């Protein structure tokens, strides 16, 4: 068993009312900046949930990819994320603020959504990925921004709330993207547009950028 890293001085008594996601959100309301960050965090992961929910269906519909090709694309995305987090993020962290890194990551994420929207050939997917993989810069800095707003004895509660936000965004995102994809690829659709889910993701990221730029400092 690992020892407790939080000093005895900073510990607080256990409160059953706070030992759940809703309780954590209720306690965090006293930190308005954190709530704005959580909203941006939710919108970002809501947009990114497209990859977990329907990317395989989009790839099959648009590019007629096999299961191997779809799996390969996930591997490439994962490698890109690894490169950004391990090699590029440390470089920027020494030179830029967390706020600046996050806004750049959100910008690249939005551009990526537009790129995938109009990627008519399979090779274009990899081209867009290679040009916009800085979108993965968002993950760590935005957590650091939220973490800096709360005291030491609220850090665990904050991280639990952020994990809950990710889970909620993935749940709602799956429904949202499946609905969009069906609406624009069904034989009875007003017009065919398989890139509609990416447009939805782009709009979510634009809103996230606007909130982050105006409300988070």
C-alpha positions as CSV (number, residue, x, y, z in Angstrom):
1,X,0.0,0.0,0.0
2,X,1.3,3.4,-1.0
3,X,1.6,6.0,1.8
4,X,-0.6,9.1,1.9
5,X,1.2,12.0,0.2
6,X,-1.1,14.8,1.5
7,X,0.4,16.2,4.7
8,X,-1.6,15.8,8.0
9,X,-2.0,19.6,8.2
10,X,-3.8,19.7,4.9
11,X,-6.2,16.8,5.4
12,X,-9.9,17.3,6.2
13,X,-12.5,15.0,7.8
14,X,-14.4,12.6,5.6
15,X,-17.8,13.9,4.5
16,X,-20.2,11.5,2.9
17,X,-22.1,14.3,1.2
18,X,-18.9,15.1,-0.8
19,X,-18.0,11.5,-1.6
20,X,-19.8,11.5,-5.0
21,X,-19.6,13.4,-8.3
22,X,-22.6,15.7,-7.5
23,X,-21.2,16.5,-4.1
24,X,-17.8,17.4,-5.7
25,X,-19.5,19.8,-8.2
26,X,-21.5,21.4,-5.4
27,X,-18.3,22.1,-3.4
28,X,-16.5,23.4,-6.4
29,X,-19.1,26.1,-7.0
30,X,-17.2,28.3,-4.6
31,X,-14.4,28.5,-7.2
32,X,-16.1,30.2,-10.2
33,X,-13.0,30.0,-12.4
34,X,-12.9,26.2,-12.0
35,X,-16.5,25.9,-13.1
36,X,-15.7,27.7,-16.4
37,X,-12.7,25.4,-16.9
38,X,-14.9,22.4,-16.3
39,X,-17.3,23.6,-18.9
40,X,-14.5,24.1,-21.4
41,X,-13.2,20.6,-20.4
42,X,-16.7,19.1,-21.0
43,X,-17.1,20.8,-24.4
44,X,-13.6,19.6,-25.5
45,X,-14.2,16.0,-24.6
46,X,-17.7,16.2,-26.0
47,X,-16.2,17.1,-29.3
48,X,-13.4,14.5,-29.1
49,X,-15.8,11.7,-28.2
50,X,-16.4,11.4,-32.0
51,X,-13.4,9.1,-32.1
52,X,-14.7,6.7,-29.6
53,X,-18.3,6.7,-30.7
54,X,-18.5,6.7,-34.5
55,X,-15.1,7.1,-36.2
56,X,-15.2,3.4,-37.2
57,X,-18.5,4.0,-39.0
58,X,-17.4,7.2,-40.6
59,X,-14.2,5.5,-41.9
60,X,-16.2,2.6,-43.3
61,X,-18.8,4.9,-44.9
62,X,-16.4,7.5,-46.4
63,X,-13.3,5.4,-47.2
64,X,-14.6,1.8,-47.2
65,X,-11.8,1.0,-44.8
66,X,-11.3,-2.5,-43.4
67,X,-11.2,-3.3,-39.7
68,X,-7.4,-3.3,-40.0
69,X,-7.3,0.1,-41.6
70,X,-9.5,1.5,-38.9
71,X,-7.4,0.0,-36.1
72,X,-4.3,1.4,-37.8
73,X,-5.8,4.9,-37.8
74,X,-6.4,4.6,-34.0
75,X,-2.8,3.5,-33.6
76,X,-1.5,6.5,-35.6
77,X,-3.7,8.9,-33.5
78,X,-2.3,7.3,-30.3
79,X,1.3,7.6,-31.5
80,X,0.7,11.3,-32.4
81,X,-0.7,11.9,-28.9
82,X,2.3,10.2,-27.3
83,X,4.7,12.4,-29.3
84,X,2.9,15.5,-28.3
85,X,2.6,14.7,-24.6
86,X,6.1,13.3,-24.2
87,X,8.2,15.4,-26.5
88,X,6.4,18.6,-27.6
89,X,4.4,19.6,-24.4
90,X,7.5,19.7,-22.2
91,X,9.2,22.0,-24.7
92,X,6.2,24.4,-24.7
93,X,5.7,24.2,-21.0
94,X,9.1,25.9,-20.4
95,X,8.3,28.7,-22.7
96,X,4.5,29.3,-22.6
97,X,1.8,29.6,-19.9
98,X,-0.7,26.9,-19.4
99,X,-3.4,29.2,-20.7
100,X,-1.5,29.8,-24.0
101,X,-0.8,26.2,-24.5
102,X,-4.5,25.3,-24.0
103,X,-5.8,27.9,-26.4
104,X,-3.4,26.7,-29.0
105,X,-4.5,23.1,-28.5
106,X,-8.1,24.1,-28.8
107,X,-7.4,26.0,-32.0
108,X,-5.6,23.0,-33.5
109,X,-8.5,20.7,-32.4
110,X,-11.0,23.0,-34.2
111,X,-8.9,23.1,-37.4
112,X,-8.5,19.3,-37.3
113,X,-12.3,18.9,-37.2
114,X,-12.6,21.1,-40.3
115,X,-9.9,19.1,-42.0
116,X,-11.6,15.8,-41.3
117,X,-14.9,17.2,-42.5
118,X,-13.6,17.7,-46.0
119,X,-11.2,14.8,-46.1
120,X,-12.6,12.9,-49.1
121,X,-9.7,10.4,-49.4
122,X,-8.3,8.1,-46.7
123,X,-4.7,9.5,-47.1
124,X,-6.1,12.9,-46.2
125,X,-7.0,11.7,-42.8
126,X,-3.3,11.0,-42.0
127,X,-2.3,14.4,-43.5
128,X,-4.8,16.3,-41.3
129,X,-3.6,14.3,-38.3
130,X,0.1,15.0,-38.9
131,X,-0.6,18.8,-39.3
132,X,-3.0,19.2,-36.4
133,X,-1.7,16.7,-33.7
134,X,-0.9,19.7,-31.5
135,X,-4.6,19.5,-30.4
136,X,-3.4,17.0,-27.8
137,X,-1.7,19.9,-26.0
138,X,-5.0,20.6,-24.3
139,X,-5.1,17.6,-21.9
140,X,-2.5,18.4,-19.2
141,X,-2.4,22.3,-19.2
142,X,-6.2,22.7,-18.7
143,X,-6.0,20.3,-15.7
144,X,-3.1,22.4,-14.3
145,X,-5.2,25.6,-14.7
146,X,-8.0,24.1,-12.7
147,X,-5.7,22.7,-10.1
148,X,-4.1,26.1,-9.5
149,X,-7.5,27.5,-8.5
150,X,-8.2,25.2,-5.5
151,X,-6.3,24.5,-2.2
152,X,-4.3,21.4,-1.6
153,X,-7.1,19.5,0.2
154,X,-9.5,19.9,-2.7
155,X,-7.2,18.5,-5.4
156,X,-8.5,15.0,-5.2
157,X,-12.1,16.2,-5.4
158,X,-11.3,18.4,-8.4
159,X,-9.6,15.5,-10.3
160,X,-12.5,13.3,-9.5
161,X,-14.9,15.9,-10.8
162,X,-12.9,16.3,-14.0
163,X,-12.9,12.5,-14.6
164,X,-16.7,12.6,-14.1
165,X,-16.9,15.4,-16.7
166,X,-15.0,13.2,-19.2
167,X,-17.4,10.3,-18.6
168,X,-20.5,12.5,-19.0
169,X,-19.1,14.0,-22.2
170,X,-18.4,10.6,-23.7
171,X,-22.0,9.4,-22.8
172,X,-23.7,12.4,-24.3
173,X,-21.3,12.6,-27.2
174,X,-22.0,9.1,-28.3
175,X,-25.7,9.9,-28.6
176,X,-25.1,13.3,-30.3
177,X,-22.7,12.0,-33.0
178,X,-24.7,8.9,-33.8
179,X,-27.8,11.1,-34.2
180,X,-25.9,13.5,-36.5
181,X,-24.4,10.7,-38.6
182,X,-27.7,9.0,-39.1
183,X,-29.5,12.2,-40.0
184,X,-27.1,13.0,-42.8
185,X,-26.3,9.5,-44.2
186,X,-29.8,8.0,-44.0
187,X,-31.4,7.3,-47.4
188,X,-34.2,9.7,-46.5
189,X,-31.9,12.5,-45.5
190,X,-32.4,15.9,-47.1
191,X,-28.9,15.8,-48.4
192,X,-25.9,13.4,-47.9
193,X,-23.1,14.7,-45.8
194,X,-21.0,12.1,-43.9
195,X,-18.8,14.8,-42.4
196,X,-21.7,16.3,-40.4
197,X,-20.4,14.9,-37.1
198,X,-17.1,16.7,-37.6
199,X,-19.0,20.0,-38.2
200,X,-20.7,19.4,-34.9
201,X,-17.4,18.8,-33.2
202,X,-16.0,22.0,-34.8
203,X,-18.9,24.1,-33.4
204,X,-18.4,22.7,-29.9
205,X,-14.7,23.5,-30.0
206,X,-15.4,27.1,-31.2
207,X,-17.7,27.6,-28.2
208,X,-15.1,26.1,-25.9
209,X,-12.4,28.5,-27.3
210,X,-14.7,31.5,-26.8
211,X,-15.5,30.6,-23.2
212,X,-11.9,29.8,-22.4
213,X,-10.7,33.1,-24.0
214,X,-13.3,35.3,-22.3
215,X,-13.7,33.6,-18.9
216,X,-10.5,31.8,-18.0
217,X,-7.4,33.6,-16.9
